[in-house]
Amino acid sequence: MSAGTFEALRGQLHEAATAFADGPGALEGILRGIVDDVDRALSEPLEIFPVCHHSPASALAMARRLRAKQPKVVYLELCEDMAPLLTELRNCRLPVAVQAFAGEVVGFPADWSPLSVVAPITEASAEYQAIAYTLDTPGVELVLVDRSSDHVFQWEARDEHPPAPAEPADPDAPQGEDGALHGDAVGVEIGDLRPRFAELEEHLLRHGRVRHWSEWWHQYVEVPLGDGDHDTYRQVMLLIGSLFRRLAPGDPRRVRVDEDRERYMWTRIRAHLTATGTDPADCLYVCGAFHAASRVEEFGVHGTDTFTISPPSGTTWRHGLIPSSHAAIEAQFGLAGGSVSIAAAEWAKNVRRTGVKPYRLEGQAGTKKQGRKAALPTVPAPSGAPADKLSGFLGRPPALDRLDEAELLGWSVDVVRAARRNGYLASTADAIAVFETSILLAGMRDRAKPTPYDFQDAAVTCIEKDVVPGRRDVRRLVESMMGGDRVGQVGYDALPPLARDVHDRLAPLALRLQQRGVQRALLDIASRPELEACSDVLWILRRLLPQGAARPIMGERRLGERPIQESWDLALGTHQRALIELGYEGVSIEQVLEQRLRRTAYDPRATTGAVLETVEDALLHLRSRRLADELGTRALEVLSRERSVDGAPEVLRRVRRLLAYHRTHEPALPAWIESFVTTGYAHYCTLLPTAFTDEDATVRQVGATLGFLFSMEGLALSLGCDRTQLELAVAQSRPEDPAKTALLWAARTHLGTLSRTELRARCADLLGNPLVVPSYPRYLSGFLHALEPVPALADFVVEAVSQAFARLPDQVLLPWLPSLITSLRSGGAELAPLLIREADRLFPGRLAALDAWTPPWEAPPPPVGEQAAAGPHAGQGAALLAAHPAACDALAGLLGCDDPWQPAPAATSRGAVLLSAHPVTGEALAALLTTG
């Protein structure tokens, strides 16, 4: 480029700076520096093509330039490690995002895990045009030159600043599941172009009479550049990039990252040119306009090679394609809601209006199949230096676009029709009002033609009411009408092996699993046993995927049970990103589940209950005895390190379930369960006295501790434990809380150190003490939790509640009743059914029988003589044996006894006859009592 190309423009800017700033100075330096940046970029032998992220004008200019120049090498600003995935774009329906994912980190802070980088791609983007051109044109090479995904986080770690996704620019934009398709990934801002100077953006929005940046860009850049030639487009985009760069605030971290990215890209470009010997004139460098106006020393083909690229860290990165959407792009990169949909509609209109033939990948999903393309004639690129187009563009008033009444009328009718379908009381008058208001708003904003944003504001003003009757408001209806929130889809061939395996194994269901939305799957396993394998896959997916991806409607999976019929709601197409990310962790869902179970079990913060849950999942989903034994051993280690009874309820519930499973399905208990019972018995005996006095330990946790000790006592004693340890632990407990005191009384009753008569007397004393009556509900709460370790006390708890209702006066009972109900509901809701069943057994079933009913605890005991005479069916045992001797004869034959039957003794002499026949026991007892 000649030195005098922009001399006229420099002179005009010098005069403007002198007039507005009372003399040349800082303003002139900024204005002339912008022109110098444009001149420097245009003088580069390697053609720099500046773009803006998802800009229809950039995509249209890119398609024109590629057909005119036909470059042999295209350098693209995109993470260089994502190159192998670009060929799979033809198997997807756009928009999709290229993703780099790392589940385990090496060299980065552990709390950053997992790491994820995404680069969304839409059809209305210059990047996709460059990718489609290079992949479908023989002899053309595509080279990605931006920093790798590993370096993205290396540079963040260097600054000790954790990366975070951009915040949405429009706080009122709804963020649904489509807006979260990228998750918490760090976005690669390809061609990001937005002022970093808040005052500048506010000034542009205020004087442009627009609400947000996306609307300003559409009105003042997209529309004017839509019909511009190549030189005008390049110079204007370079001018905007230089302006935003020179007016950006001096954030040292962000400036350093931007400059390092530019050094990185130019270093990669020079290395490729040197290695291949390619002529820079045959290449095209596609980058953001912000980076095209770079001033680093490494800029250009002849720049200095002083930048050193650090080696990658030890983190293993996995790459794949995930579905994206317009809402996800807007949410991640801080764009206004609906702006990407409007850009897509603008792109389609520009293609029809200009007749430019865009590039599309052969076989691209979602596009019409094209015939064999004829070789397009190569339009020679203009030779010589381009003329100064900036002076004319900046000095020319904006061209007034003629109002397209037919288009605006169609929009007005369509939005009223959509509003009616969504419950609004809209009419033809509203369509006319929207039409007129759109023109009025455009005139107030100095526009001859209403933009989609003007039309959206007019529709909200004329149709929106106080209450939204349907799921969508008018703003969302306009966005849908302009093209909607398009959601991409990754094709089967582009899925990772794990996702393809899931689709293959679920093929017998005959469902379109890649379709978005919820589908119902019915599994009649009894008549079609082959569907049991599908059931196994679905239960594992329910364990691995987010809630809603696979939701069981009918059927459940428990240890030791086989499924018969199941019903599922599946939304795998909606949660395709989560399914794809499972493929980064392994080659099968069983492998991923095993890895996650181990990760959970060996986490330093894992609890015993959490580890036992992994044991149960290993048996339930993987049917792996080897893995279950390994995780069970880990549970034993975690239990021995715990110093509280916080996890006792979950431990008790899961150990009971595992014990029941192994006792019914295996000949012997696993060694780890036996060790767990013995260790847990000694462990909880040690913690029991402290738990009774610890204020942080709830009565439910203490009750579960006693439940473990009492329910596991028989097995623990058979394995060598000593019952004295439990008796000493209970004797050393000294609780002060009423609920724990009642729980201790129940434990002593179970051990035999406190009789029921004494327990009944203590409860009577509590009800008779006016100072203790207000806290009596807490004692009942303790008795209710005592049903976990001592279920035989259910009748006594019913008696205690009944005595309270019978003895307390109304002035005491009525204020006391709410606290009783609250205690029972909050403290023992899962034990209430046991109490209700016991009450149903004790109380009469009919109201008429209630008056004559006497509670069992108030019935007088029968005399001792009557009890002996009435014995429980005296003599019936001998008579039954004599009447049916076959079973006894078979047992005697088995034991080798051939003694004849003896006549049945009288009921009154049974004990004497037994003692005289077998005197050894009585003599041993007499000797023991005599010596004692």
QUIGI-V227297 format. One record per residue. N is the residue number from 1. RES is the residue in one letter. SS is DSSP state (@ for helix, = for strand, . for the rest). Layout:
N;RES;SS / N;RES;SS
//
This chain:
1;M;. / 2;S;. / 3;A;. / 4;G;. / 5;T;. / 6;F;. / 7;E;@ / 8;A;@ / 9;L;@ / 10;R;@ / 11;G;@ / 12;Q;@ / 13;L;@ / 14;H;@ / 15;E;@ / 16;A;@ / 17;A;@ / 18;T;@ / 19;A;@ / 20;F;@ / 21;A;@ / 22;D;. / 23;G;. / 24;P;. / 25;G;. / 26;A;@ / 27;L;@ / 28;E;@ / 29;G;@ / 30;I;@ / 31;L;@ / 32;R;@ / 33;G;@ / 34;I;@ / 35;V;@ / 36;D;@ / 37;D;@ / 38;V;@ / 39;D;@ / 40;R;@ / 41;A;@ / 42;L;@ / 43;S;. / 44;E;. / 45;P;. / 46;L;. / 47;E;= / 48;I;= / 49;F;= / 50;P;= / 51;V;= / 52;C;. / 53;H;. / 54;H;. / 55;S;. / 56;P;@ / 57;A;@ / 58;S;@ / 59;A;@ / 60;L;@ / 61;A;@ / 62;M;@ / 63;A;@ / 64;R;@ / 65;R;@ / 66;L;@ / 67;R;@ / 68;A;@ / 69;K;@ / 70;Q;. / 71;P;. / 72;K;. / 73;V;= / 74;V;= / 75;Y;= / 76;L;= / 77;E;= / 78;L;= / 79;C;= / 80;E;@ / 81;D;@ / 82;M;@ / 83;A;@ / 84;P;@ / 85;L;@ / 86;L;@ / 87;T;@ / 88;E;@ / 89;L;@ / 90;R;@ / 91;N;@ / 92;C;= / 93;R;= / 94;L;. / 95;P;. / 96;V;= / 97;A;= / 98;V;= / 99;Q;= / 100;A;= / 101;F;= / 102;A;= / 103;G;. / 104;E;. / 105;V;. / 106;V;. / 107;G;. / 108;F;. / 109;P;. / 110;A;@ / 111;D;@ / 112;W;@ / 113;S;. / 114;P;. / 115;L;= / 116;S;= / 117;V;= / 118;V;= / 119;A;= / 120;P;= / 121;I;= / 122;T;. / 123;E;. / 124;A;. / 125;S;. / 126;A;@ / 127;E;@ / 128;Y;@ / 129;Q;@ / 130;A;@ / 131;I;@ / 132;A;@ / 133;Y;@ / 134;T;@ / 135;L;@ / 136;D;@ / 137;T;. / 138;P;. / 139;G;. / 140;V;. / 141;E;= / 142;L;= / 143;V;= / 144;L;= / 145;V;= / 146;D;= / 147;R;. / 148;S;. / 149;S;@ / 150;D;@ / 151;H;@ / 152;V;@ / 153;F;@ / 154;Q;@ / 155;W;@ / 156;E;@ / 157;A;@ / 158;R;@ / 159;D;. / 160;E;. / 161;H;. / 162;P;. / 163;P;. / 164;A;. / 165;P;. / 166;A;. / 167;E;. / 168;P;. / 169;A;. / 170;D;. / 171;P;. / 172;D;. / 173;A;. / 174;P;. / 175;Q;. / 176;G;. / 177;E;. / 178;D;@ / 179;G;@ / 180;A;@ / 181;L;. / 182;H;. / 183;G;. / 184;D;. / 185;A;. / 186;V;= / 187;G;= / 188;V;. / 189;E;. / 190;I;. / 191;G;. / 192;D;. / 193;L;. / 194;R;. / 195;P;. / 196;R;. / 197;F;. / 198;A;@ / 199;E;@ / 200;L;@ / 201;E;@ / 202;E;@ / 203;H;@ / 204;L;@ / 205;L;@ / 206;R;@ / 207;H;@ / 208;G;@ / 209;R;. / 210;V;. / 211;R;. / 212;H;. / 213;W;@ / 214;S;@ / 215;E;@ / 216;W;@ / 217;W;@ / 218;H;@ / 219;Q;@ / 220;Y;@ / 221;V;@ / 222;E;@ / 223;V;@ / 224;P;@ / 225;L;@ / 226;G;. / 227;D;. / 228;G;. / 229;D;. / 230;H;@ / 231;D;@ / 232;T;@ / 233;Y;@ / 234;R;@ / 235;Q;@ / 236;V;@ / 237;M;@ / 238;L;@ / 239;L;@ / 240;I;@ / 241;G;@ / 242;S;@ / 243;L;@ / 244;F;@ / 245;R;@ / 246;R;@ / 247;L;. / 248;A;. / 249;P;. / 250;G;. / 251;D;. / 252;P;@ / 253;R;@ / 254;R;@ / 255;V;@ / 256;R;@ / 257;V;@ / 258;D;@ / 259;E;@ / 260;D;@ / 261;R;@ / 262;E;@ / 263;R;@ / 264;Y;@ / 265;M;@ / 266;W;@ / 267;T;@ / 268;R;@ / 269;I;@ / 270;R;@ / 271;A;@ / 272;H;@ / 273;L;@ / 274;T;@ / 275;A;@ / 276;T;@ / 277;G;. / 278;T;. / 279;D;. / 280;P;@ / 281;A;@ / 282;D;@ / 283;C;= / 284;L;= / 285;Y;= / 286;V;= / 287;C;= / 288;G;= / 289;A;@ / 290;F;@ / 291;H;@ / 292;A;@ / 293;A;. / 294;S;. / 295;R;. / 296;V;. / 297;E;. / 298;E;. / 299;F;. / 300;G;. / 301;V;. / 302;H;. / 303;G;. / 304;T;. / 305;D;. / 306;T;. / 307;F;. / 308;T;. / 309;I;. / 310;S;. / 311;P;. / 312;P;. / 313;S;. / 314;G;. / 315;T;. / 316;T;. / 317;W;. / 318;R;= / 319;H;= / 320;G;= / 321;L;= / 322;I;= / 323;P;= / 324;S;. / 325;S;= / 326;H;@ / 327;A;@ / 328;A;@ / 329;I;@ / 330;E;@ / 331;A;@ / 332;Q;@ / 333;F;@ / 334;G;. / 335;L;. / 336;A;. / 337;G;. / 338;G;. / 339;S;@ / 340;V;@ / 341;S;@ / 342;I;@ / 343;A;@ / 344;A;@ / 345;A;@ / 346;E;@ / 347;W;@ / 348;A;@ / 349;K;@ / 350;N;@ / 351;V;@ / 352;R;@ / 353;R;@ / 354;T;@ / 355;G;. / 356;V;. / 357;K;. / 358;P;. / 359;Y;. / 360;R;. / 361;L;. / 362;E;. / 363;G;. / 364;Q;. / 365;A;= / 366;G;. / 367;T;. / 368;K;. / 369;K;. / 370;Q;. / 371;G;. / 372;R;. / 373;K;. / 374;A;. / 375;A;. / 376;L;. / 377;P;. / 378;T;. / 379;V;. / 380;P;. / 381;A;. / 382;P;. / 383;S;. / 384;G;. / 385;A;. / 386;P;. / 387;A;. / 388;D;. / 389;K;. / 390;L;@ / 391;S;@ / 392;G;@ / 393;F;@ / 394;L;@ / 395;G;@ / 396;R;. / 397;P;. / 398;P;. / 399;A;. / 400;L;. / 401;D;. / 402;R;. / 403;L;. / 404;D;. / 405;E;@ / 406;A;@ / 407;E;@ / 408;L;@ / 409;L;@ / 410;G;@ / 411;W;@ / 412;S;@ / 413;V;@ / 414;D;@ / 415;V;@ / 416;V;@ / 417;R;@ / 418;A;@ / 419;A;@ / 420;R;@ / 421;R;@ / 422;N;. / 423;G;. / 424;Y;. / 425;L;. / 426;A;. / 427;S;. / 428;T;@ / 429;A;@ / 430;D;@ / 431;A;@ / 432;I;@ / 433;A;@ / 434;V;@ / 435;F;@ / 436;E;@ / 437;T;@ / 438;S;@ / 439;I;@ / 440;L;@ / 441;L;@ / 442;A;@ / 443;G;@ / 444;M;@ / 445;R;. / 446;D;. / 447;R;. / 448;A;. / 449;K;. / 450;P;. / 451;T;. / 452;P;@ / 453;Y;@ / 454;D;@ / 455;F;@ / 456;Q;@ / 457;D;@ / 458;A;@ / 459;A;@ / 460;V;@ / 461;T;@ / 462;C;@ / 463;I;@ / 464;E;. / 465;K;. / 466;D;. / 467;V;. / 468;V;. / 469;P;. / 470;G;. / 471;R;. / 472;R;. / 473;D;. / 474;V;@ / 475;R;@ / 476;R;@ / 477;L;@ / 478;V;@ / 479;E;@ / 480;S;@ / 481;M;@ / 482;M;. / 483;G;. / 484;G;. / 485;D;. / 486;R;. / 487;V;= / 488;G;. / 489;Q;= / 490;V;= / 491;G;. / 492;Y;@ / 493;D;@ / 494;A;@ / 495;L;. / 496;P;. / 497;P;@ / 498;L;@ / 499;A;@ / 500;R;@ / 501;D;@ / 502;V;@ / 503;H;@ / 504;D;@ / 505;R;@ / 506;L;. / 507;A;@ / 508;P;@ / 509;L;@ / 510;A;. / 511;L;. / 512;R;. / 513;L;. / 514;Q;. / 515;Q;. / 516;R;. / 517;G;. / 518;V;. / 519;Q;= / 520;R;= / 521;A;= / 522;L;= / 523;L;= / 524;D;= / 525;I;. / 526;A;. / 527;S;. / 528;R;. / 529;P;. / 530;E;. / 531;L;@ / 532;E;@ / 533;A;@ / 534;C;@ / 535;S;@ / 536;D;@ / 537;V;@ / 538;L;@ / 539;W;@ / 540;I;@ / 541;L;@ / 542;R;@ / 543;R;@ / 544;L;@ / 545;L;. / 546;P;. / 547;Q;. / 548;G;. / 549;A;. / 550;A;= / 551;R;= / 552;P;= / 553;I;= / 554;M;= / 555;G;. / 556;E;. / 557;R;. / 558;R;. / 559;L;. / 560;G;. / 561;E;. / 562;R;. / 563;P;. / 564;I;. / 565;Q;= / 566;E;= / 567;S;= / 568;W;= / 569;D;= / 570;L;= / 571;A;. / 572;L;. / 573;G;. / 574;T;. / 575;H;. / 576;Q;@ / 577;R;@ / 578;A;@ / 579;L;@ / 580;I;@ / 581;E;@ / 582;L;@ / 583;G;. / 584;Y;. / 585;E;. / 586;G;. / 587;V;. / 588;S;. / 589;I;@ / 590;E;@ / 591;Q;@ / 592;V;@ / 593;L;@ / 594;E;@ / 595;Q;@ / 596;R;@ / 597;L;@ / 598;R;@ / 599;R;@ / 600;T;@ / 601;A;@ / 602;Y;. / 603;D;. / 604;P;. / 605;R;. / 606;A;. / 607;T;. / 608;T;@ / 609;G;@ / 610;A;@ / 611;V;@ / 612;L;@ / 613;E;@ / 614;T;@ / 615;V;@ / 616;E;@ / 617;D;@ / 618;A;@ / 619;L;@ / 620;L;@ / 621;H;@ / 622;L;@ / 623;R;. / 624;S;. / 625;R;@ / 626;R;@ / 627;L;@ / 628;A;@ / 629;D;@ / 630;E;@ / 631;L;@ / 632;G;@ / 633;T;@ / 634;R;@ / 635;A;@ / 636;L;@ / 637;E;@ / 638;V;@ / 639;L;@ / 640;S;@ / 641;R;@ / 642;E;. / 643;R;. / 644;S;. / 645;V;. / 646;D;. / 647;G;. / 648;A;@ / 649;P;@ / 650;E;@ / 651;V;@ / 652;L;@ / 653;R;@ / 654;R;@ / 655;V;@ / 656;R;@ / 657;R;@ / 658;L;@ / 659;L;@ / 660;A;@ / 661;Y;@ / 662;H;@ / 663;R;@ / 664;T;@ / 665;H;@ / 666;E;. / 667;P;. / 668;A;. / 669;L;. / 670;P;. / 671;A;@ / 672;W;@ / 673;I;@ / 674;E;@ / 675;S;@ / 676;F;@ / 677;V;@ / 678;T;@ / 679;T;@ / 680;G;@ / 681;Y;@ / 682;A;@ / 683;H;@ / 684;Y;@ / 685;C;@ / 686;T;@ / 687;L;@ / 688;L;@ / 689;P;@ / 690;T;@ / 691;A;@ / 692;F;@ / 693;T;@ / 694;D;. / 695;E;. / 696;D;. / 697;A;. / 698;T;. / 699;V;@ / 700;R;@ / 701;Q;@ / 702;V;@ / 703;G;@ / 704;A;@ / 705;T;@ / 706;L;@ / 707;G;@ / 708;F;@ / 709;L;@ / 710;F;@ / 711;S;@ / 712;M;. / 713;E;@ / 714;G;@ / 715;L;@ / 716;A;@ / 717;L;@ / 718;S;@ / 719;L;. / 720;G;. / 721;C;. / 722;D;. / 723;R;@ / 724;T;@ / 725;Q;@ / 726;L;@ / 727;E;@ / 728;L;@ / 729;A;@ / 730;V;@ / 731;A;@ / 732;Q;. / 733;S;. / 734;R;. / 735;P;. / 736;E;. / 737;D;. / 738;P;@ / 739;A;@ / 740;K;@ / 741;T;@ / 742;A;@ / 743;L;@ / 744;L;@ / 745;W;@ / 746;A;@ / 747;A;@ / 748;R;@ / 749;T;@ / 750;H;@ / 751;L;@ / 752;G;. / 753;T;. / 754;L;. / 755;S;. / 756;R;@ / 757;T;@ / 758;E;@ / 759;L;@ / 760;R;@ / 761;A;@ / 762;R;@ / 763;C;@ / 764;A;@ / 765;D;@ / 766;L;@ / 767;L;@ / 768;G;@ / 769;N;. / 770;P;@ / 771;L;@ / 772;V;@ / 773;V;@ / 774;P;. / 775;S;. / 776;Y;@ / 777;P;@ / 778;R;@ / 779;Y;@ / 780;L;@ / 781;S;@ / 782;G;@ / 783;F;@ / 784;L;@ / 785;H;@ / 786;A;@ / 787;L;@ / 788;E;@ / 789;P;@ / 790;V;. / 791;P;@ / 792;A;@ / 793;L;@ / 794;A;@ / 795;D;@ / 796;F;@ / 797;V;@ / 798;V;@ / 799;E;@ / 800;A;@ / 801;V;@ / 802;S;@ / 803;Q;@ / 804;A;@ / 805;F;@ / 806;A;@ / 807;R;@ / 808;L;. / 809;P;. / 810;D;@ / 811;Q;@ / 812;V;@ / 813;L;@ / 814;L;@ / 815;P;@ / 816;W;@ / 817;L;@ / 818;P;@ / 819;S;@ / 820;L;@ / 821;I;@ / 822;T;@ / 823;S;@ / 824;L;@ / 825;R;@ / 826;S;@ / 827;G;@ / 828;G;. / 829;A;. / 830;E;. / 831;L;. / 832;A;@ / 833;P;@ / 834;L;@ / 835;L;@ / 836;I;@ / 837;R;@ / 838;E;@ / 839;A;@ / 840;D;@ / 841;R;@ / 842;L;@ / 843;F;. / 844;P;. / 845;G;. / 846;R;. / 847;L;. / 848;A;. / 849;A;. / 850;L;. / 851;D;. / 852;A;. / 853;W;. / 854;T;. / 855;P;. / 856;P;@ / 857;W;@ / 858;E;@ / 859;A;. / 860;P;. / 861;P;. / 862;P;. / 863;P;. / 864;V;@ / 865;G;@ / 866;E;@ / 867;Q;@ / 868;A;@ / 869;A;@ / 870;A;@ / 871;G;@ / 872;P;@ / 873;H;@ / 874;A;. / 875;G;. / 876;Q;@ / 877;G;@ / 878;A;@ / 879;A;@ / 880;L;@ / 881;L;@ / 882;A;@ / 883;A;@ / 884;H;. / 885;P;. / 886;A;@ / 887;A;@ / 888;C;@ / 889;D;@ / 890;A;@ / 891;L;@ / 892;A;@ / 893;G;@ / 894;L;@ / 895;L;@ / 896;G;. / 897;C;. / 898;D;. / 899;D;. / 900;P;. / 901;W;. / 902;Q;. / 903;P;. / 904;A;. / 905;P;. / 906;A;. / 907;A;@ / 908;T;@ / 909;S;@ / 910;R;@ / 911;G;@ / 912;A;@ / 913;V;@ / 914;L;@ / 915;L;@ / 916;S;@ / 917;A;@ / 918;H;. / 919;P;. / 920;V;@ / 921;T;@ / 922;G;@ / 923;E;@ / 924;A;@ / 925;L;@ / 926;A;@ / 927;A;@ / 928;L;@ / 929;L;@ / 930;T;@ / 931;T;@ / 932;G;.
//
